[in-house]
Amino acid sequence: MFLFSCKDSKTGAATSERINVKFITDSNAISQLADSGDLGHEMQFVDDHNSRNSLDWNGTYKGTWPAEYSKGEDVTVTLNKDFTFSYQSRTERNSKIENKEEKGKFSWVNGSVVELEGVEDGRNKYFVAEERLFKLGAGGKRLEAKEEEKYTLGKE
């Protein structure tokens, strides 16, 4: 069953007429149909497909981030189905090892970004992708491609 909300392209008024839908999978045919103006009705398809409801996001993610004066910072983030997390990092500087561990709850900022509650800014927001977490930068924005590669955690 398909439910469509349509409006008349000339008046903008909602219509309740029955329409027949034909699925076309050939991209050239779709382009030709759209270019011809024979669509008749303006249709909007809402895709609520996102990381939270479409991916197997729970699990443990690991990676090594660049760190000043060290070989790197080993980072592990575990996201649990009950919306709890574990964050661990290990850095070796001047022959001294620094370990951090934080646990708490996380929330979905939107369907693709999680925020670890109580973790310092700059380490608390991640874009959830298939088998990966991308650390987000200031203001929760994605990093530039070269930087993003350096701050990606892979799922175990």
C-alpha positions in Angstrom: 0.0 0.0 0.0 1.3 3.5 -0.9 0.1 6.7 0.7 0.9 9.9 -1.2 0.1 13.5 -0.4 -0.3 15.5 -3.6 -1.1 19.0 -4.5 -2.2 20.6 -7.7 0.8 22.2 -9.4 -1.3 25.2 -10.6 -3.4 26.1 -7.5 -1.3 24.5 -4.7 -4.5 22.9 -3.3 -4.4 19.4 -1.9 -5.9 16.8 -4.1 -7.5 13.5 -3.1 -7.8 11.9 -6.5 -6.6 8.4 -7.0 -3.3 8.1 -8.9 -1.6 5.1 -10.4 2.0 4.6 -9.7 4.4 2.9 -12.0 7.9 2.3 -10.8 10.5 2.9 -13.4 14.0 1.6 -12.7 15.7 2.8 -15.8 17.5 6.1 -15.0 17.3 7.4 -18.6 13.5 6.8 -18.6 13.1 8.6 -15.3 15.1 11.6 -16.6 13.1 11.7 -19.8 9.8 11.6 -17.9 10.9 14.3 -15.5 12.1 16.5 -18.4 8.8 16.1 -20.3 6.7 17.5 -17.5 4.3 14.6 -17.8 4.4 13.8 -14.1 1.0 15.4 -13.6 1.4 15.7 -9.8 4.2 16.9 -7.6 5.1 14.1 -5.2 7.4 14.1 -2.3 8.8 10.9 -0.9 10.0 11.0 2.6 12.9 8.7 3.4 13.3 8.1 7.1 16.3 5.8 6.5 19.0 6.8 8.9 21.9 5.2 10.9 19.8 4.7 14.0 17.1 2.6 12.4 19.0 1.1 9.5 22.5 0.1 10.8 23.7 -2.4 13.3 25.3 0.5 15.2 25.8 -1.1 18.6 29.3 -2.5 19.3 32.9 -1.5 19.8 34.8 0.9 17.5 38.6 1.3 17.7 41.2 3.5 16.1 44.4 5.6 16.6 44.2 9.3 16.4 47.1 11.7 15.9 48.4 13.2 19.1 51.0 15.8 19.8 54.4 14.5 21.1 53.3 10.9 20.8 52.8 8.0 18.4 49.1 8.5 18.6 46.1 8.1 20.8 44.4 4.7 20.9 40.7 5.3 21.2 37.9 2.8 21.9 34.2 3.7 21.9 31.6 1.1 22.7 27.9 1.9 22.0 25.3 -0.3 23.7 21.7 -1.0 22.8 20.6 0.4 26.1 22.1 3.8 25.1 25.1 3.5 27.4 28.7 3.9 26.2 32.2 3.3 27.2 35.0 5.7 26.0 38.7 4.7 26.5 41.9 6.4 25.4 45.5 5.6 25.8 48.4 7.9 25.0 52.1 7.5 25.6 54.1 10.8 26.0 57.7 11.0 27.1 57.6 7.4 28.3 54.6 8.2 30.4 51.3 6.4 29.7 48.0 8.3 30.1 44.8 6.3 30.3 41.3 7.8 30.3 38.0 6.0 30.7 34.5 7.4 30.8 31.2 5.7 30.9 27.7 7.1 30.7 24.7 7.5 28.5 24.6 8.7 24.9 21.8 10.2 22.9 21.0 10.5 19.2 21.3 14.2 18.1 19.5 13.2 14.9 19.2 9.8 13.1 22.9 9.7 12.2 24.8 11.5 15.0 25.4 10.4 18.6 26.5 12.5 21.5 28.4 11.0 24.5 27.1 12.7 27.6 29.8 13.9 30.0 32.7 13.5 27.6 34.7 16.7 26.8 33.8 18.7 23.7 35.7 17.7 20.6 35.5 14.0 21.6 31.8 13.7 22.3 30.0 13.7 18.9 30.2 11.0 16.2 28.6 10.5 12.8 27.5 6.8 12.7 28.2 5.1 9.4 28.3 1.5 8.3 31.0 -0.2 10.5 32.5 3.2 11.4 32.3 6.2 13.6 33.6 9.6 12.4 34.6 12.1 15.1 32.9 15.4 14.5 34.6 18.8 14.8 33.5 22.0 16.4 29.8 22.6 16.4 29.1 19.0 15.5 30.3 19.4 11.9 32.0 16.8 9.8 35.8 17.3 9.3 37.5 17.8 6.0 38.1 14.5 4.1 41.9 14.3 5.0 41.2 15.1 8.6 38.2 12.8 8.8 40.3 9.8 7.8 42.6 10.4 10.7 39.7 10.5 13.2 37.7 7.5 12.1 37.0 4.5 14.4 36.4 1.1 12.8 34.0 -1.5 14.2 35.5 -4.7 15.6 
